[in-house]
Amino acid sequence: MTKSVGYTLLAGLAAVVLLISTAIFVGFGGDDGGLDSSPHKPRDPAAPAVSGQWVGTWSAAAAAAEPGTLDGYAGMSIRNVVHTSVGGSAARIQLSNLYGTRPLEVSHASLALAAAPSDPTAATGTMRRLSFGGKPAVTIPAGGAVTSDPTRLKVPGDADLLVTTYSPSPSGPATYHPYARQTSYLARGDRAEDATGAAYTEQSPYWRYLTGVDVWSAEAHGTVVAIGDSITDGITSTAGANHRWTDFLAARLRNEPGAPHYGVLNQGISGNRLLVNGSRFSPNNGPSVLSRLDRDALSRTGVKAVIVEIGLNDLFKAPRQLDPEKIVAGMRQVVREAHARGLRVTGSTLTPFGGHRGYSTQLNSVRERVNRTIRSGSVYDEVVDFDKTLRDPASPVRLRPVYDSGDHLHPSDEGYLAMANTVDLDHLRQSAPASL
């Protein structure tokens, strides 16, 4: 073989290697640059080879173990209905067995678009079977969580998804989110890929096991996470209407010219506190914001900004925290932990509750002292003044009547819309934490 022929063959081989390497890179990508950043997971053969990144489109915080479910939901299919904030070309889900006492076997799971809002019927041609590490079934250890493999599905923003799991055997208490403000469904037997929804005759106001949905997006640039209590959970918003303040914020981010294109994740838990975990008398109140901050906010997919709305339940619930400095100290700890992850935090003032059965002048005095410190700019990177937005100008300790759901504590749909409109979208796009 002549030297020139040898060089030609070597050049050809190098070109082939380069083409193969490029194809592999495009197909798999890397961290935040491909559909599967794990070298141990096989590529979904239907996954689109396009640029983009994973962003969170929906979430719910695991709040507690569902009462009366010592054996879980053996032999039943659970079809969770959830609403997207942004769309994408592929999706993956997160399942949690955080409050389980035994391994949770999921032998069949699926994802589909709903044919209509809050409907258990799948839109034609959208049903997808999910896999986990290339396998159709997964066992989640007690206290554990798992993320599915990506599946190719054109997911719109502002749409309902159906996420269905089937467990064949007893598994211990179900990890759930009790105040979904959304109807989900159950069916007997393995109906995970039942597209008609006819078997889903039992309705439920809960989300079970499902804690997140991510989408692969070439348009969205990240995720904003809202963490807080029942006001963020949207406990008094119209059921099935997606009228939590986070839903209205997601609409602004989708539709307003110049808005940062972010997904929105709602990590509110009704009854939640900043400093103290829920007790055995009120387990649905969940772990405190401080104890769940990393799991529920800082480590979420694509997180770029965090909004914190918390503190009123620290005043209301025993043991009551009546020292405003301790509440503020807890808020500052939230900010320090977020800053350690390179994230900015927008924090809200504590909202009015005059007229509520838990109201007292003493508690309101603590609330106002906390708010003065928040407004000074020494606690959060940015302040969103929900108190100023919602309060009645004629009686500032109370909610404005049109913003009052009727219990004098939680906003109406109009109040949630006003809250979302108060958020400065430019603050969400800033990347460097402030020096506080």
Secondary structure, 3 states (H helix, E strand, C coil): CCHHHHHHHHHHHHHHHHHHHHHHHHHHCCCCCCCCCCCCCCCCCCCCCCCCEEEEEEECCCCEECCCCCCCCECEEEEEEEECCCCEEEEEEEEECCCCCCCEEECEEEEEEECCCCCCCECCCCCEECCECCECCEEECCCCEEECCCEEEEECCCCEEEEEEEECCCCCCCEEECCCCCCEEEEECCCCCCCCCCCCCEEECCEECEEEEEEEECCCCEEEEEEECHHHHCCCCCCCCCCCHHHHHHHHHHHCCCCCCEEEEEEECCCCCCCCCCCCCCHHHCCCHHHHHHHHHHCCCCEEEEEEECCHHHHHCCCCCCCHHHHHHHHHHHHHHHHHCCCEEEEECCCCCCCCCCCCHHHHHHHHHHHHHHHCCCCCCEEECHHHHHEECCEEEEECHHHECCCCCCECHHHHHHHHHHCCHHHHHCCCCCCC
